């Protein structure tokens, strides 16, 4: 499951790095850059939601919460940034854009340097074998 998260984070990073390029194209006078920036925002946000689902599965299957928590923060920021851009609130759109790129770049480094691996289950006793749950003493043990 860790390799799926790596793949989604990698694709997400490529998509989000294209966004400033499209915005710069628009600011340079090519008005097609704005439609490319909008299409890129739709794609980037959609990949973010896919990443959130994958990170949730990683949390459930590998018992690692950090990918889900950091992706939830990222997707929240991307969603706010998306609507700020749609409504022309550039004072919010630009700093959130920088924040989301930095956060996703850090996540990319984290999942490639230390991919999520399954944590061992903590031993709580074997109720099936002994008939006694962990932490409860039998009369013979007292």
N, C-alpha and C positions, 0 to 999 in steps of 0.2 A: 504494500500500500504506500510505502514511503516513496517508491519510484513514481507513482501516479501524482503524488503531491509535488515532487520535483518537476515533473513535466508541466503541470498546470501553472506552477509558480514561474517557470521559465517562459512559457508562452505569455503569461500575464505581464512579465517584465518587458518582453519585446513590445507588446502592445502599448504599454504605458510610456515607454521611451519614445515611441513614435508621436505621441501627443504634442510635445513641445515643438517637434519638427513641423507638424501640421499647423500649429498656431503661429509659428515663425513664418511659414509660407504665407499665411493670411496677412500677417503684419507687414510683410514685404510688398504687399500690393496685389497678390494673386488671390482673388476672392473665392476661387475653388478650394483654397486651403481651409476656409471656414467649414465647408461641407465635409471635407476630409476629416477635420477636427471633430465634427459632430458624429460622423460615422465611427471614428476611432473611439470616441467617448462611449458610444453604444456598445462597441465590441469590448472595450476594456472593462466596462461595468459588468457586462454579461460574464466575462471570464472571471471577474471577482466573485460573482455569485456561485459559479461553478467551483471555484477554489474554496469557498466557504463550505460547500457540501462535502468536498473531498476532505477538508480539514476536520469536519465533524465526524466523518467516517474514521479518520486517523485517530481521533480522540476516543471513539468507541472501541475500535479494534486494537489499537496499540497503546491505549491508555496514556496518550500524550496530549495535554490540553493546550500547550503553548501555540501550536499552529492554528488552532481554532480561535483562540482569544485574539491573537495578533491579526488574523484574517478578518475577524469581526470588526476590529478597530479600523482596519484598512478599508473594508467595504462600506462601513459607515461614513468614513471620510470621503471615499469616492462618490458615494450617493449624494452627500451634501455638496461636494464639488460639482457634480453633474448638474444639479438644480441651480446652483449659484451661477454656473456658466450659462445655463439656459435663460436665466432671468437677468443676465448682464451684471451680476454683482462681482466684478473683477477683483475688488478689494478682498473678497473671500476666496474666489476661484483660484487665483494665482498662488497664494500661500498654501492652500490645501493641495494644489497640484505638486508643489515642491515636497510637501510632507508625504504624500502618497508615493511619490517616486522613491524618496529616501527609505521609507518603511518597507516598500516592496524589495528594494535592493538589499536591505539588511536581511529580509526573510529569504531571499534568493541565496545569499551567502550562507545563512544558517542551515537551510535544508540541503545544501551541497556539501558543506563541511561536516555537519553533524546531522545526518538524516534521522528522522524519527524511527526508533526501534521499540519493539515491545518491551515494556517493563515487566519484570517477574512479579507474579502474584505474591502478596504477602501471606504467609502461612497463618491461618486462623484455626488450625486443628482440622482433623478429619472426622467430621460428625458421622459420616457413613460407616467408617471402620470401627470407631469406638462407641458410637451412640451418645457421646457427650460432646457438647460444643466447647470451643476453646475458652479457657479461663474459668471453667466450672470444674471444681474438684469432686471426685467421687468420695464416698465414705472411706474407702481404703486409702486414699491419698491424704486424708486429713490427719 
